[in-house]
Amino acid sequence: MKAEVLGCDVVAYRGDEPSVIVELKTRFNLDLLLQTADRFALSERVYIAFCDGLHSGLKGRRWGVLKLCRMLGLGVLLVNPSEKCIGYVTILQDPEPGQPRQNPRRAGRLLKEFIERIGDPNIGGMTRRPFITAYRQTALRLVARLEIGEANARNIVSETGVSEPSTVLQRNVYGWFERVARGVYGLSPKGRPAADQYREVVERVIAA
């Protein structure tokens, strides 16, 4: 094992095995990842190493950091900076061939949301109101109908085109609806402000 070999922080060889390259930083950050960009041209076994502790860059996001490094094919070493534990290193993961792994279930949810959402109601970076999902659009369609007056599920289906309004009304995720009689629903005190807050969304959804 030797340090600072042609720009690599640490290089190790053992017999006929491929070389091992380790890039070092005091904490995990983008510079550390960029430093490894061309190391895979030299070896398939590349590690990043950084110090353990509150300022390691891992606080609250260890799972995400390891997932990213696994996708990139990087191994991860955690070094204890304590003087009492000099040389103590924890292997969080070894290098593996890097490739993003698609989750069919999540990919299906993405496609379903894209297809069911009407128009493109969201603007990148907006903060004044929540993002508009297909489910929220459906709930707003019901808000628009109930703003006129109370109604039962059968009438709501025929007047709004929402095929299963009872599911949305009963779950009442946003607190916009209230049951006033068996099978009959109206707007709750929260529902009326929502109608005004999302007025342009409601109009766009109804017109679609």
N, C-alpha and C positions, 0 to 999 in steps of 0.2 A: 504494500500500500504506500502511495506517495502523494504528496500535496502539490497543488499548482502545476499540473502537467498540461501544457498547451492550452491554458485557459480554464481547464477543469479544476475545481476546488480539490477534489480527492479522486484518485484513480486506484483501483485494486485489481490484481490478477491472481488467479489460483490455477496452476497447471494449465490445461488446455481449455479451460472454461472461458466464456466471453468476459470481457472486461466489465467491471462495475464502476459507474461514475456517480459521485455524490456532489450535489451542489448545496452550498451552505448559506444560510442567512440567520440573523438573530430572531426573525419572525416570519410567518407566512405572509406573503404579499405578491402582487402582480410581478414585481421585479424578479422574484424567485422563479416564478413560472416561465417568464421570458428568458431567463438565463439558461433554461433547459431546452430551449427551442431547437437548437442544432445539435444537441447531445445525442439524439437518436441516430444521427448519421455515423456516430462513433461506436455506439453500443445499444443493445436492446434492453440493457439492465441499468436504468437510470433512477436514482433516488433524489428526493429533495429532503433536506434536514434543517430543522429549526428548533429553537429553544422552547421548552415547556414553560408554563407559567401564565400569569394573567395577561401579559402583553405578547403572547405568542401569535395572535391573529386567529386563534381557533375558538375563542370564547363564544359560545352559543351557536357555532356553525361547524363543529367538527364533522358531523355527518355529511354536510354539503361539500366541505373541503376534500374529504376522502373520496366522495363520489366523483368529483371533478377530476381528481388525480387518477382515479381508476379508469375513467373514460380516456384520459390522455396517455395511459400506460405507465404512469409514474409510481415508484415506490415512495413511501413516506416514513421518515425517521424522526423521532422526537427526542431531543437531547436535554438532559437535566442540567441546568446551568449552575446548580449548587456546587460550591467548592468541595463539599463533603462527598459528592457523588460524581466527581470528574470522570468522564469516560462512560457514564451510564446512558445507554441509548435504548429506546423502546421502538421496536419495529411495528408501526401501525398497519402497514400493508406492503407487500412485495410487488414489484412491477409485473404487470400482465399486459398482453397485447391490447392496446387501447382501441376501443370502438364504442360509440354510443349504442346503448341497448334500448330498443323501442319497447314500450309497454303497450301491448295491443289494447288493453282496457282503457288506458288514459287516452290513447290515440283515437279510439272510438268515441270517447266523450268529447274530444276536441272537434271531431267531424260533426257529431250530432249537434253541438252547440252552434257551430258555424252554419249548418243547414237550417236550424230552427229559428235562429235570430233574424228578425226582420230589419233589413237595411243595415246601416252602419252607424249606430247611435252614439258611439263612444269617441271621445277625442283624447289622444295620447296626452298624459300628464294632468288631466282634469282632476280637481280635488274637491269641488263644491258639492258634488253628489256622488253616490256610489255608481260603479259601472253598471251598464244596462246589459243584463243577460237575457237569454231566451225565456227563462222562467220568470224573470221580473217583467218582461214584456207581456207575458200571458196574464200575470197578476194585474198589471195596469189595464189590460183590456177588460178585465172583470171590474176594476175600479170605475172605468168609464161607464160601464152598464149600470152599476149599482149607484152611481152618482145621480142617475135619473130617478131611481127608486128601488125599493126592495124587490127581490125576484127569487123564484125557485130555480133549481138546476136545469130543469127542462127548458124553461124559457131562455135561460142564459145561453144554452147550447145553440138554440135556433137564432138568437139575436147577435151573438158574438162570434160564433164559429169555433169556440173553444170546446174541444170534444169531451174533456173530462174536467169540468170546472169544480166538481165536488172535491176532488183531490187537493186542488189549490186552496179552495175555501176552507176546508177542514184543517189542513196543515197550518194555514194562516201564518206563514213564515215571517212576514213583515208586520203583522198585527193590524192589517188594513180592514179586515172583515169581522163581522159578528153575526152570530146566528140569532134570528129574531123569532123564529118558529121552526117547526119540524120541516127541514128541507128548504127553508127560506132564509136568505141572507141579505144583509145590508152593509153599509160602510160603518166602520168603527170611528171613534174620534180621531184616530191616527190616519184613517183612510182619506178623509176630506182634505187635509193639508197635502197628502201625497198626490191627489188629483191635480192640485195647483202646481206643486213642485215639478211634476213630470208632464205638464200640460202638452208641451210640444211633442214629447215622446208618444203620449197617448194618441194625439191627433195623427201622427205619422203611422202608428201601428194600425189604427182603425182604417186609414185611407189605403193601406197596402192590400 
